[in-house]
Amino acid sequence: MKQLSNSDWIAISGFIIVITFLSLWAIDISVSALISNGYLTNGFFNSDPTMIYHVGLYIISLTCFSNFLIIIHILLKSSSEKNTKI
């Protein structure tokens, strides 16, 4: 199995950040619909703004945790490489 390099992990982290921004956008339009007592009509799988709001929050929680794990992995990997070179 191929080991992922730091640049691979950074690319994965960048993709996760894009997903985070999409989740923030979903929360934004959900709150707008909730304030105006409306519903979502822009092609989501569910037109209930409360449901989309909570899905956005869950996705943001998962992506933040994933990015945290990636950062820890990169730091531990670079730390262990420094120790083996000594």
DAURDA-V198060 format. One record per residue. N is the residue number from 1. RES is the residue in one small letter. OMEGA is omega in degrees with one decimal (999 if undefined). BURIAL is + if it has 9 or more other C-alpha atoms within 8 Angstrom, else -. Layout:
# DAURDA-V198060
n: {N,N}
res: {RES,RES}
omega: {OMEGA,OMEGA}
burial: {BURIAL,BURIAL}
This chain:
# DAURDA-V198060
n: {1,2,3,4,5,6,7,8,9,10,11,12,13,14,15,16,17,18,19,20,21,22,23,24,25,26,27,28,29,30,31,32,33,34,35,36,37,38,39,40,41,42,43,44,45,46,47,48,49,50,51,52,53,54,55,56,57,58,59,60,61,62,63,64,65,66,67,68,69,70,71,72,73,74,75,76,77,78,79,80,81,82,83,84,85,86}
res: {m,k,q,l,s,n,s,d,w,i,a,i,s,g,f,i,i,v,i,t,f,l,s,l,w,a,i,d,i,s,v,s,a,l,i,s,n,g,y,l,t,n,g,f,f,n,s,d,p,t,m,i,y,h,v,g,l,y,i,i,s,l,t,c,f,s,n,f,l,i,i,i,h,i,l,l,k,s,s,s,e,k,n,t,k,i}
omega: {-177.1,174.5,177.3,178.2,179.9,179.9,174.9,178.8,178.7,176.7,177.0,178.8,176.7,176.6,178.7,177.1,176.1,177.1,177.8,179.0,175.5,177.0,176.4,177.2,178.2,177.5,-179.5,-178.0,177.6,179.1,177.0,178.3,178.4,-179.5,-177.4,-178.1,-179.2,176.3,-175.4,-179.6,-172.8,172.7,176.1,179.4,-177.7,-178.7,179.3,-177.4,178.9,179.3,179.8,176.5,-178.2,175.4,176.6,178.0,178.9,-179.4,177.8,177.8,179.6,-178.1,177.1,178.0,178.9,178.1,176.2,178.3,178.2,179.1,177.9,179.6,-179.8,-179.6,179.3,179.3,-179.9,177.1,-179.4,176.8,177.7,-179.0,-179.6,179.3,-176.4,999}
burial: {-,-,-,-,-,-,-,-,+,-,-,-,+,-,-,+,+,-,+,+,-,-,+,+,-,+,+,-,+,+,+,-,+,+,-,-,-,-,+,+,-,-,-,-,-,-,+,-,+,-,-,+,+,+,-,+,+,-,+,+,-,-,+,+,-,+,+,-,-,+,-,-,-,+,-,-,-,-,-,-,-,-,-,-,-,-}
